[in-house]
Amino acid sequence: MLKKIVLIVFFAVIGTIFYGYYVKENDFKTGEKIIGIGVLLFAFVLMPLFIYLRYRGRDLSHYTFNQPKKVEEKK
């Protein structure tokens, strides 16, 4: 279900950016605003959804530099 949402948002963002370039030919300010909205959707909606989709259910401690050291028991 989440994969479908990410795909829909992806195509909406791409469509918004292309539509902004299309409108930019006739009305520069409106085209720039539409392109900006597409970029903001990409940065603040699509990327967090994609990152959540790819990393959910994984142990992220393998990707850190400071691995917790195992405490050796004293004999």
C-alpha positions, 0 to 999 in steps of 0.5 A: 500500500505504501509503495503505491502511495510513494509512486503516486506522490512521485508522479505527482511531483514530476508532473508538477515540475513539468507543468511548472516549466510548461506554464513558465513559458507564458507566465514566469512568476506562476511557473516558478511558483509551481516548480517550487511547490514541486520541489518542496513536495519532493523534499518534504513529502516524497523523500521522508516517505521513501526513506521510511519505506526503505528502512522500516523494520531494519536494525539501523545500529549497523550503520553507525560509527560508534558501535557499542562495545561488548562489556567483558565480564571479570573472572 
